[in-house]
Amino acid sequence: MSNERPPVPPTYRPAEPEPGPRTVAPRVPRPVPPRLEQLAARHPLVIAAVIVAVTVTWTTAVLTGVAFGASSWWIFDILTSYRPQYTLVLAIAVVTLAVLRCWRSLAVAVVALALNVVVVAPVFTQHQAAPRSGSPTLTIAHLNLQSRTGDLAAMDRWLDSGPADVVVLLHTTDRTANHLAGGVGPYRMIYPVFAGLNNNLKRVYEPSAEVIVVTDRPDVTASVPTLGGLPIDAVNIEARIGSTRVSLLGCHTLSPGTGARYDTRNEELDAIGRWLRSTRRPAIAFGDFNVTYYSPSFQHLLHLGHATSSQLGFGIQATWPHQFRPAGIAIDQSVYTGPITAVARYRGPSLGSEHRALIVRYALTG
């Protein structure tokens, strides 16, 4: 008998099905924020207006805020000069954002606008002291020619019109002095003084022709300032309002284009303040101060010199750059101390400069 086991029949196993495609659960889209959904539903032009209005508002608001740090960095000080422009931009932004119903940005615009209005308002809302009835006057004009000769024909026409009792040209050239040395109309040049001819037979002036003073009054004198720290381009002038002697200082401070120049300009502004405080008679300091009323540096000058700005009550009166008036800033100043007041203040021509002349008429008070 055989011990071999019968063969086991093969077991049938059904073939495994081919793996099908992998199923992925559908992704639920994230909900769109309501504000973006509202924005997307608007017209493309409206969307563009919202983007521009919001961007301009926040940018101007930031500039408004950092300008309050003007005492800490020279760039922030420059930003203070454009507060009138910030005010205008933000006023437009408030209306635009209200129409577009951008409430958060509208709140930012309102706050920033209010901050600028508080700073700018005094040049419109404050006023000069009332002059004495029947007081004589003294009118002073100055213009920074920026190392240029200027438009001499236009200068002659301007002087022939008699714009002021004393006219001071700052940062000018020998050619301008040569032209004015013989006088124009009723004006005679009293500063600088002709000192002779050099070896090239060219006129030499003492001091240089960086500053020129012309006047139609016989009792006006001019000399080099003696107080230390004043700008290089400066002149001391003695004049009268009626029988009252008045000291004048015409000058051009350094432009604050760098931190070092900013420090030097501030030192010059402080020297002007000391000059105003040291005078024992009514005094007027004027010229291109390279600073606006809104700068802490200018406010310190007024405080140091116990002085008043002639700009109060007369508005912005931007003097530079005259070619692009929307960006114009009022860096030409005229400040005073003592029993006098500004009774008129306006701008004159540019005569080939980027500046416009500033003309201020003073009278006695009390």
C-alpha positions in Angstrom: 0.0 0.0 0.0 1.5 3.3 -1.0 2.0 6.2 1.5 1.9 8.9 -1.1 -0.9 11.5 -0.7 -3.1 12.3 -3.6 -2.2 15.6 -5.3 -4.1 18.6 -3.9 -6.0 20.4 -6.7 -4.9 24.0 -7.2 -7.1 26.6 -5.4 -8.6 29.2 -7.7 -8.1 32.8 -6.5 -9.9 35.5 -8.4 -7.6 38.2 -9.8 -7.3 41.4 -7.8 -8.9 44.4 -9.4 -6.7 47.0 -10.9 -6.3 50.0 -8.6 -8.6 52.8 -9.7 -7.8 56.5 -9.8 -7.2 58.1 -6.3 -10.2 60.0 -5.2 -9.6 63.4 -3.6 -12.1 65.1 -1.4 -13.2 68.4 -2.9 -11.4 71.4 -1.4 -13.7 73.9 0.2 -12.7 77.4 -0.9 -11.8 79.8 1.9 -14.4 82.5 2.5 -13.5 85.9 1.0 -13.4 88.6 3.6 -16.5 90.7 3.3 -14.6 94.0 2.5 -12.7 92.3 -0.3 -15.9 90.8 -1.6 -17.6 94.2 -1.6 -14.5 95.8 -3.3 -14.5 93.1 -6.0 -18.1 93.8 -6.7 -17.4 97.4 -7.6 -16.5 98.9 -10.9 -12.8 98.7 -11.8 -12.6 102.5 -11.8 -14.0 102.6 -8.3 -11.5 99.9 -7.2 -8.7 102.0 -8.7 -10.0 105.1 -6.9 -10.1 103.3 -3.6 -6.5 102.0 -3.9 -5.2 105.4 -4.8 -7.2 107.2 -2.1 -6.2 104.8 0.6 -2.5 104.8 -0.4 -2.3 108.6 -0.6 -4.0 108.9 2.7 -1.8 106.6 4.7 1.4 107.9 3.0 0.4 111.5 3.9 -0.6 110.5 7.4 2.8 108.9 8.0 4.6 112.0 6.6 2.4 114.2 8.9 3.4 112.1 11.9 7.1 111.8 11.3 7.3 115.6 10.7 6.7 116.1 14.4 10.2 114.6 14.9 11.8 117.4 13.1 14.1 118.2 16.0 15.7 114.8 15.8 16.6 114.4 12.1 17.1 116.9 9.2 14.9 115.0 6.8 12.0 115.2 9.2 12.7 119.0 9.4 12.4 119.3 5.7 9.1 117.4 5.8 7.6 120.1 8.0 7.9 122.6 5.1 5.1 120.8 3.2 2.4 120.9 5.8 0.2 123.1 3.6 0.4 120.5 0.9 -0.5 117.7 3.4 -3.5 119.8 4.5 -4.8 120.2 0.9 -4.2 116.5 0.0 -5.9 115.2 3.2 -8.9 117.6 2.7 -9.4 116.1 -0.7 -8.9 112.6 0.7 -11.5 113.1 3.4 -14.1 113.9 0.8 -13.0 111.1 -1.5 -12.9 108.4 1.2 -16.4 109.5 2.5 -17.8 109.0 -1.0 -16.1 105.7 -1.4 -17.2 104.6 2.1 -13.7 103.7 3.3 -14.3 104.4 6.9 -11.1 103.3 8.5 -8.9 105.3 6.1 -11.4 108.2 6.5 -10.7 108.2 10.3 -7.0 108.3 9.7 -7.4 111.1 7.1 -9.5 113.2 9.5 -7.0 112.9 12.4 -4.0 113.7 10.2 -5.9 116.6 8.6 -6.6 118.0 12.1 -3.0 117.8 13.1 -1.8 119.7 10.1 -4.6 122.3 10.4 -3.5 123.1 14.0 0.1 123.7 12.8 -0.8 125.7 9.6 -3.7 127.7 10.9 -1.8 130.5 12.7 -0.5 132.0 9.4 -4.2 132.6 8.6 -6.0 133.1 11.9 -3.4 135.1 13.9 -3.0 138.8 13.1 -0.4 141.6 13.4 -0.7 144.3 16.0 -2.6 147.4 14.9 -0.3 150.2 13.6 -0.3 153.7 15.1 -2.8 156.0 13.4 -1.0 157.9 10.7 2.3 156.1 11.3 5.1 156.4 8.6 6.2 153.2 7.1 9.3 151.4 5.9 9.1 148.8 3.1 11.8 146.2 2.7 12.2 143.8 -0.2 14.7 141.0 -0.6 15.4 138.4 -3.3 17.8 135.4 -3.4 19.3 135.4 -6.9 21.1 132.0 -6.2 24.6 133.0 -7.5 23.0 134.4 -10.7 23.2 137.8 -12.3 19.5 137.9 -12.7 17.4 139.3 -15.5 18.9 142.8 -15.5 16.3 144.3 -17.8 13.4 143.0 -15.6 15.3 144.2 -12.6 15.5 147.7 -14.0 11.8 147.7 -14.7 11.0 146.5 -11.2 13.2 149.1 -9.5 11.7 151.8 -11.7 8.4 150.9 -10.2 9.7 151.7 -6.7 8.8 148.4 -5.0 10.4 149.2 -1.6 12.5 151.7 0.4 15.3 149.2 0.8 16.0 146.4 -1.6 18.4 143.6 -0.7 19.7 141.1 -3.3 21.2 138.0 -1.8 23.7 135.5 -3.2 24.4 137.5 -6.4 27.4 138.4 -8.6 29.8 141.1 -9.5 28.0 141.6 -12.8 24.8 142.5 -10.9 26.8 145.0 -8.7 28.4 146.5 -11.8 25.0 147.0 -13.3 23.6 148.7 -10.2 26.7 150.7 -9.2 25.5 153.7 -11.3 22.0 153.6 -9.8 18.7 152.6 -11.3 15.8 155.1 -11.3 15.6 156.5 -7.8 17.8 153.8 -6.3 21.5 154.0 -5.4 23.7 151.1 -4.4 25.1 151.6 -0.9 26.5 148.1 -0.3 29.0 146.7 -1.2 31.4 149.6 -1.8 33.5 150.0 -4.9 37.1 149.5 -3.9 38.9 150.0 -7.2 40.2 147.9 -10.1 42.2 144.8 -10.0 45.1 143.9 -12.3 42.6 142.8 -15.0 40.9 146.2 -14.7 37.8 144.6 -13.2 35.8 146.3 -10.5 36.5 145.1 -7.0 34.0 145.5 -4.2 34.4 145.6 -0.4 33.1 143.3 0.8 32.2 140.9 -2.1 29.1 141.4 -4.1 27.4 138.3 -2.5 24.9 140.8 -1.0 23.8 144.1 -2.6 21.7 146.8 -1.0 20.0 149.6 -3.0 17.8 152.3 -1.5 15.9 155.5 -2.5 16.3 157.0 1.0 19.2 159.3 1.9 19.5 158.2 5.6 20.0 154.5 5.0 23.4 153.0 5.7 24.8 149.4 5.4 27.8 147.6 6.9 29.2 144.2 7.7 27.6 142.6 10.8 29.9 142.1 13.8 27.9 139.5 15.7 29.5 136.0 15.5 27.7 133.0 14.1 25.6 134.9 11.5 25.5 133.6 7.9 28.3 134.6 5.6 25.8 136.3 3.3 24.6 138.9 5.7 24.4 142.7 5.9 23.5 145.1 8.7 21.4 148.1 7.7 20.3 151.2 9.7 17.1 152.9 8.6 14.3 154.9 10.1 10.5 154.7 10.3 9.7 158.4 10.7 12.1 159.6 13.4 12.5 156.1 15.0 15.7 154.3 14.2 15.4 150.7 13.1 18.1 148.0 12.8 17.8 145.6 9.8 19.6 142.4 9.2 19.5 140.8 5.7 20.9 137.3 5.4 20.9 134.0 3.6 21.3 130.9 5.8 22.7 127.6 4.6 20.3 125.1 3.0 19.8 122.0 5.2 20.7 119.4 2.5 22.6 117.2 4.9 22.9 116.6 8.6 25.9 118.8 8.9 24.3 121.6 6.9 21.2 121.3 9.0 23.2 121.8 12.1 25.0 124.8 10.6 21.7 126.4 9.5 20.3 126.0 13.0 23.3 127.7 14.4 22.8 130.6 12.0 19.1 130.8 12.9 20.1 130.9 16.6 22.6 133.7 15.8 19.8 135.7 14.1 17.7 135.2 17.2 20.5 136.5 19.4 21.0 139.5 17.1 17.3 140.4 17.4 17.4 140.1 21.2 20.6 142.2 21.5 19.3 145.2 19.7 18.1 148.1 21.8 15.8 149.5 19.2 13.1 148.0 16.8 14.8 145.4 14.7 13.9 143.4 11.6 15.7 140.3 10.3 14.8 139.1 6.8 16.1 137.0 4.0 16.2 133.4 2.7 16.2 131.5 6.0 15.8 128.1 4.3 13.1 127.2 6.9 9.4 127.6 7.1 7.1 128.8 9.9 6.2 125.2 10.8 9.7 124.1 11.7 10.7 123.9 15.4 14.0 125.5 14.3 12.1 128.6 13.2 9.9 128.7 16.3 13.1 128.5 18.4 14.4 131.6 16.6 11.2 133.5 17.4 11.4 132.4 21.0 15.1 133.3 21.3 14.8 136.7 19.7 11.4 137.6 21.3 10.3 138.1 17.7 7.1 138.0 15.7 6.8 136.5 12.2 5.4 138.9 9.6 3.7 135.9 8.0 1.0 135.8 10.6 -2.3 136.8 9.1 -1.0 136.9 5.6 -1.2 133.2 4.7 1.3 130.9 3.2 2.9 133.1 0.5 5.3 130.5 -0.9 8.5 131.9 -2.4 10.4 128.8 -3.7 10.3 127.2 -6.2 8.2 129.7 -8.2 8.2 127.5 -11.3 6.0 124.8 -9.6 3.6 126.6 -7.3 1.8 123.5 -5.9 5.0 122.4 -4.3 6.0 126.0 -3.3 7.2 126.6 0.3 7.7 129.8 2.2 11.4 129.7 3.1 11.9 133.5 2.8 11.2 135.2 6.1 10.9 138.6 7.7 10.6 138.7 11.5 10.7 141.6 13.9 10.9 142.8 17.5 10.0 146.0 19.2 7.1 148.5 18.8 6.6 147.9 15.1 4.2 145.8 13.1 3.8 144.4 9.5 1.0 146.2 7.7 1.5 144.6 4.3 3.2 141.5 3.0 3.3 140.3 -0.6 5.6 138.6 -3.2 7.4 140.2 -6.0 9.0 138.9 -9.3 11.7 136.3 -9.6 14.0 138.2 -11.9 15.6 135.0 -13.2 15.8 133.2 -9.9 13.9 130.2 -8.6 12.8 132.4 -5.7 10.3 135.2 -5.7 11.0 138.4 -3.9 9.4 139.0 -0.5 8.2 142.5 0.3 7.0 143.6 3.7 5.9 147.0 4.9 6.4 148.0 8.5 4.8 150.7 10.7 5.1 151.9 14.3 2.7 150.7 17.0 1.4 152.3 20.2 
